[in-house]
Structure formats: C-alpha cells, structure tokens
Amino acid sequence: GAGVSQSPSNKVTEKGKDVELRCDPISGHTALYWYRQRLGQGLEFLIYFQGNSAPDKSGLPSDRFSAERTGESVSTLTIQRTQQEDSAVYLCASNTMTVNTEAFFGQGTRLTVV
Amino acid sequence: AQSVTQLDSHVSVSEGTPVLLRCNYSSSYSPSLFWYVQHPNKGLQLLLKYTSAATLVKGINGFEAEFKKSETSFHLTKPSAHMSDAAEYFCVVGSFGNEKLTFGTGTRLTIIP
C-alpha cells in the first residue's frame, strides 16, 4: 500500500479482555516495529521484526504482550488480559533496512482500557 | 549497541528567536541519524535525515541539523521559531543492517508568542 496502515484507529475495551491490533506495512519493507506511546510520553519500543531473523522482543513489557508477523507482511500485536496501564497509542512503523532509510509510521491505534 | 540521548525534555523559545534541540548518540557503526516531529494528535513525520553526503542536513520547515562525529552530536536548529513549530521532536539513531532504530525520549518545543 501507499503507507503504513493500522487498524483499528481507536479501540475501547474492558479491563481483562484481550485485544488484537493490526499493522499493514509498506509493501517490500522488511523491517517492522511496534512502539507504545502513553499520553504525553515518548516512544517506548516494544518489538522489532527484520526479515526472516528472530524478532527482537526485548521491549515487550510483560508476557501478556505478544506479536506475530507473517513473512514480510501483516503484523498483529496481541495484548491479553488488558489492564488500565495498557491504555496508550500503539504505533507501527516499517522500513527497508537499507542504508540511511527512515521508518514510516502509521497513524496508530489508540487503546483505552476501562 | 547504540543509544540516543536528547538532552532537554522541554524547550521554550519566543516566536522569532532561534531554536536548538540537542541530541547525542552512541553507535558501534557509522550511524544513520534522523529527526522526527510529532504535532499534537498527529502522526510522526520525518523532518530530516543524515545520509553521510554532507554533515549539514536541511529538512522541512526551515529546520537543519549538523552531524558532528567528534562530539557524537546531531543537534537540530532553526534560525527563527514559528508558532506552528510547537510539537514533540524525536532524535533517532540506526545502523545499517544491524540494529533497530532507537528513539530518544523526545523534546517538547513550546513557542511563546
């Protein structure tokens, strides 16, 4: 597609429910990132996929968080048993991993846990 | 390993005065460096990037940044601030093929009328 697409754009869920967030990267982009941005805060790295290499999961805050990516296409971020502190904007980005290439960001999914 | 430090979490300047947002990086390899801007309730937009072709990089909206290897810095500047520059700015470091892009914690720029 023309840009990174994330869905849904907004999600309100009850505490304890599971949620799935989706990211469609730009076609041909081998690298995909998930970040979390709490209100008024910076970007918190969650997970990084690069081609066929094992993903870098070092930023996932707990075992309630997981992410999958099918080849070099769609990625889903799953949060199980959501808590109120999970409320944030979840941002996805992709890039080609060639020299000096920037990451392109989606508009994010705003998750609110009530 | 790589890291990036944005030295100021918040900068306030008067409209029409210069802007300086400071960024220092650490990288095991020749780095790629970027500045992104995030306006309130908007997505992240690339402001400029260092491509190693020139140490002084010009970006959008009159911003520029200078790569200084000896100081491991990539500070963002603008000669004259405009009200529309009020936003959050992120410095980012990456290394070719090896490591993920690493974001700084951000600098919130406030413009005083």
Boltz contact constraints between the chains, C-beta under 6 A:
constraints:
  - contact:
      token1: [A, 42]
      token2: [B, 105]
      max_distance: 6.0
  - contact:
      token1: [A, 42]
      token2: [B, 106]
      max_distance: 6.0
  - contact:
      token1: [A, 43]
      token2: [B, 103]
      max_distance: 6.0
  - contact:
      token1: [A, 48]
      token2: [B, 100]
      max_distance: 6.0
  - contact:
      token1: [A, 99]
      token2: [B, 96]
      max_distance: 6.0
  - contact:
      token1: [A, 100]
      token2: [B, 32]
      max_distance: 6.0
  - contact:
      token1: [A, 100]
      token2: [B, 51]
      max_distance: 6.0
  - contact:
      token1: [A, 102]
      token2: [B, 34]
      max_distance: 6.0
  - contact:
      token1: [A, 102]
      token2: [B, 46]
      max_distance: 6.0
  - contact:
      token1: [A, 102]
      token2: [B, 49]
      max_distance: 6.0
  - contact:
      token1: [A, 103]
      token2: [B, 101]
      max_distance: 6.0
  - contact:
      token1: [A, 105]
      token2: [B, 43]
      max_distance: 6.0
  - contact:
      token1: [A, 105]
      token2: [B, 44]
      max_distance: 6.0
  - contact:
      token1: [A, 107]
      token2: [B, 43]
      max_distance: 6.0
